[in-house]
């Protein structure tokens, strides 16, 4: 097993994390709370992103950082690549009904670049058939949130324990197969059919700084990445964050 790569820290400074495919900063906020400074990269402008932001193609930007040696400024990399090529909705309902379109799978190329950095890294994806290891998986019920939002995390060059998964308290509110059910969780995607309003999504995930539905739909709750970030610092430094 590959030994964890030590996080690079300078006395009096927080380690710097590169946040690729950053969207509005759900993941970034959790890492910041865990003890990192964060630089986000996305292909479109993200004016709601709460930290340093670079508009660029994530793979091109990472390749340039590796080639120039500038990747050495960073302690770790988090990535949330587009999930449409492997998510449950794309490969399930949409495929069965002939909806949607073909999506490019970026993860193999991304992983090769991440391995070239020599840094500890994270690849985050929803449940589905994306080609990622399920080294750790998280659920909103682990943090008492109003969403389930199960997410899988591949951990490169480091490891952390899998948290216990509490039993769900009930249904996700909304219609499923023509039947409406109430429950303690909201569905933070789509609209109509009992799905969450924007204010409900903000509250349920703990993301009050953006009211853009698309950004909320794509976000992971900061509680998730705070747990991952704390595990990363603990694993690579041998101390709690």
C-alpha positions as CSV (number, residue, x, y, z in Angstrom):
1,X,0.0,0.0,0.0
2,X,1.3,3.5,-0.9
3,X,2.2,5.5,2.2
4,X,0.4,8.8,2.7
5,X,2.3,11.7,1.2
6,X,3.0,14.4,3.9
7,X,1.0,17.6,3.4
8,X,3.5,20.4,2.8
9,X,3.1,23.0,5.5
10,X,5.1,26.2,6.3
11,X,5.1,27.3,9.9
12,X,2.4,29.9,10.4
13,X,0.7,29.1,7.1
14,X,-2.2,27.0,6.1
15,X,-1.6,24.3,3.5
16,X,-2.9,25.2,0.0
17,X,-5.4,23.0,-1.7
18,X,-6.3,23.0,-5.4
19,X,-10.0,22.6,-6.0
20,X,-10.7,21.5,-9.6
21,X,-14.2,21.7,-11.2
22,X,-15.0,23.9,-8.2
23,X,-18.5,25.2,-9.1
24,X,-19.7,27.5,-6.3
25,X,-17.4,26.2,-3.5
26,X,-19.4,23.6,-1.5
27,X,-16.3,21.4,-1.3
28,X,-13.9,24.4,-0.9
29,X,-15.8,25.7,2.1
30,X,-15.4,22.4,3.9
31,X,-11.7,22.1,3.2
32,X,-11.2,25.7,4.4
33,X,-13.0,24.8,7.7
34,X,-10.7,21.8,8.0
35,X,-7.6,24.0,7.8
36,X,-6.7,24.6,4.2
37,X,-6.5,27.7,2.0
38,X,-8.1,26.9,-1.3
39,X,-7.8,27.9,-5.0
40,X,-10.7,26.9,-7.2
41,X,-10.7,26.3,-11.0
42,X,-13.7,26.1,-13.2
43,X,-14.4,26.5,-16.9
44,X,-17.1,29.1,-16.4
45,X,-17.1,32.2,-14.2
46,X,-18.2,31.4,-10.6
47,X,-18.8,34.8,-9.0
48,X,-20.2,33.1,-5.9
49,X,-17.1,31.1,-5.2
50,X,-15.9,32.3,-1.8
51,X,-12.1,31.8,-2.3
52,X,-9.4,32.5,-4.9
53,X,-10.8,31.6,-8.3
54,X,-9.2,30.8,-11.7
55,X,-11.3,30.5,-14.8
56,X,-9.7,27.7,-16.9
57,X,-10.2,24.2,-18.2
58,X,-9.4,22.1,-15.2
59,X,-7.4,19.4,-17.0
60,X,-5.4,22.0,-19.0
61,X,-4.7,24.0,-15.9
62,X,-3.6,21.0,-13.9
63,X,-1.3,19.9,-16.8
64,X,0.2,23.3,-17.0
65,X,0.9,23.4,-13.2
66,X,2.6,20.0,-13.4
67,X,4.7,21.0,-16.4
68,X,5.8,24.3,-14.9
69,X,6.5,22.9,-11.4
70,X,4.0,25.4,-10.0
71,X,2.0,22.4,-8.6
72,X,4.7,22.4,-5.8
73,X,2.8,25.4,-4.2
74,X,0.0,23.0,-3.3
75,X,-0.4,20.5,-0.6
76,X,-3.3,18.4,-2.1
77,X,-5.9,18.4,-4.9
78,X,-9.6,17.9,-4.7
79,X,-11.6,17.2,-7.9
80,X,-15.3,16.9,-8.6
81,X,-15.3,16.2,-12.4
82,X,-18.6,16.3,-14.3
83,X,-20.5,13.2,-13.4
84,X,-23.0,12.8,-16.3
85,X,-21.1,10.0,-18.0
86,X,-21.4,7.7,-15.0
87,X,-24.2,9.0,-12.6
88,X,-27.2,6.9,-11.8
89,X,-29.6,9.2,-13.6
90,X,-27.7,9.2,-16.9
91,X,-27.2,5.4,-16.9
92,X,-30.7,4.6,-15.5
93,X,-33.8,6.5,-16.4
94,X,-32.4,8.8,-19.0
95,X,-30.8,5.9,-20.9
96,X,-33.9,3.7,-20.7
97,X,-36.0,6.5,-22.1
98,X,-33.6,7.6,-24.8
99,X,-33.1,11.0,-23.1
100,X,-29.9,13.1,-22.9
101,X,-26.7,12.7,-24.9
102,X,-23.3,11.1,-24.7
103,X,-20.9,12.5,-22.2
104,X,-17.2,12.4,-22.1
105,X,-15.6,10.4,-19.3
106,X,-12.8,12.6,-17.9
107,X,-11.7,10.5,-14.9
108,X,-9.0,8.3,-16.5
109,X,-7.1,11.3,-17.9
110,X,-7.7,13.2,-14.7
111,X,-6.3,10.4,-12.6
112,X,-3.2,10.2,-14.7
113,X,-2.5,13.9,-14.2
114,X,-3.2,13.6,-10.5
115,X,-0.7,10.8,-10.2
116,X,1.8,13.0,-12.0
117,X,1.5,15.7,-9.3
118,X,2.9,13.4,-6.6
119,X,0.3,15.0,-4.2
120,X,-2.4,13.4,-2.1
121,X,-5.7,13.8,-4.0
122,X,-9.4,13.2,-3.9
123,X,-11.8,12.3,-6.8
124,X,-15.5,12.9,-5.8
125,X,-18.4,11.3,-7.6
126,X,-22.1,10.4,-7.0
127,X,-23.3,6.9,-6.9
128,X,-23.4,5.3,-10.4
129,X,-20.8,3.6,-12.7
130,X,-18.1,6.3,-12.7
131,X,-14.7,4.5,-12.7
132,X,-13.6,5.6,-9.2
133,X,-12.7,3.6,-6.2
134,X,-15.1,3.9,-3.3
135,X,-12.4,4.4,-0.7
136,X,-14.8,6.5,1.4
137,X,-18.4,7.3,0.9
138,X,-20.5,9.9,2.8
139,X,-24.2,10.6,3.4
140,X,-26.0,13.6,4.7
141,X,-27.4,11.6,7.6
142,X,-23.9,11.2,8.9
143,X,-24.0,14.9,9.6
144,X,-27.6,15.4,10.5
145,X,-28.3,17.2,7.2
146,X,-31.6,17.6,5.3
147,X,-30.3,15.8,2.3
148,X,-28.8,12.3,1.7
149,X,-26.6,13.2,-1.3
150,X,-24.5,10.0,-1.2
151,X,-21.1,10.6,-2.6
152,X,-18.1,8.4,-3.2
153,X,-14.5,9.5,-2.8
154,X,-11.4,8.0,-4.3
155,X,-8.3,8.8,-2.2
156,X,-5.0,9.0,-3.9
157,X,-1.8,8.6,-1.9
158,X,-3.5,8.6,1.4
159,X,-6.2,6.8,3.4
160,X,-8.8,7.5,6.1
161,X,-11.4,5.4,8.0
162,X,-14.9,4.9,6.6
163,X,-17.4,6.7,8.9
164,X,-20.3,4.7,10.3
165,X,-23.5,5.1,8.3
166,X,-26.6,5.8,10.5
167,X,-29.9,4.5,9.4
168,X,-31.9,6.9,7.3
169,X,-34.8,8.6,9.3
170,X,-37.3,8.3,6.5
171,X,-38.0,9.1,2.8
172,X,-36.7,11.9,0.6
173,X,-39.7,14.1,0.1
174,X,-41.4,14.0,-3.3
175,X,-42.9,11.8,-6.0
176,X,-41.4,8.5,-7.0
177,X,-43.1,6.2,-9.5
178,X,-46.2,8.3,-9.2
179,X,-46.4,8.1,-5.4
180,X,-45.8,11.1,-3.2
181,X,-44.0,10.6,0.1
182,X,-43.1,13.1,2.8
183,X,-39.9,12.8,4.7
184,X,-37.1,14.5,6.6
185,X,-34.9,15.0,3.5
186,X,-35.3,17.1,0.3
187,X,-34.2,16.3,-3.2
188,X,-31.6,19.0,-4.1
189,X,-31.9,18.6,-7.9
190,X,-34.5,19.3,-10.6
191,X,-37.7,21.2,-9.9
192,X,-41.4,20.4,-9.3
193,X,-42.7,17.0,-8.0
194,X,-42.0,18.0,-4.4
195,X,-38.3,18.7,-5.0
196,X,-36.5,21.3,-2.9
197,X,-36.9,25.0,-3.4
198,X,-33.7,27.0,-3.6
199,X,-34.0,28.2,0.1
200,X,-34.6,24.6,1.1
201,X,-31.5,23.4,-0.8
202,X,-29.4,26.2,0.8
203,X,-30.6,25.2,4.3
204,X,-30.4,21.5,3.8
205,X,-26.8,21.5,2.5
206,X,-25.5,24.4,4.5
207,X,-24.7,26.5,1.5
208,X,-26.2,30.0,2.0
209,X,-23.8,32.0,-0.2
210,X,-25.3,31.1,-3.6
211,X,-28.9,31.1,-4.7
212,X,-28.2,29.7,-8.2
213,X,-30.1,26.4,-8.6
214,X,-27.6,24.9,-10.9
215,X,-24.7,25.5,-8.5
216,X,-26.7,24.1,-5.6
217,X,-27.7,21.1,-7.7
218,X,-24.0,20.3,-8.4
219,X,-22.7,21.1,-4.9
220,X,-21.6,18.7,-2.1
221,X,-22.3,19.8,1.4
222,X,-19.3,21.5,3.1
223,X,-19.8,19.0,6.0
224,X,-18.6,16.2,3.6
225,X,-15.4,17.9,2.5
226,X,-14.7,19.1,6.1
227,X,-14.6,15.5,7.1
228,X,-12.5,14.5,4.2
229,X,-10.1,17.5,4.7
230,X,-9.8,16.7,8.4
231,X,-9.0,13.1,7.5
232,X,-6.4,14.3,5.0
233,X,-4.6,16.5,7.4
234,X,-4.7,13.9,10.1
235,X,-3.5,11.1,7.8
236,X,-0.6,13.1,6.4
237,X,0.5,15.0,9.5
238,X,-0.4,12.4,12.1
239,X,-2.3,15.1,14.1
240,X,-5.8,16.3,14.2
241,X,-6.6,19.3,12.1
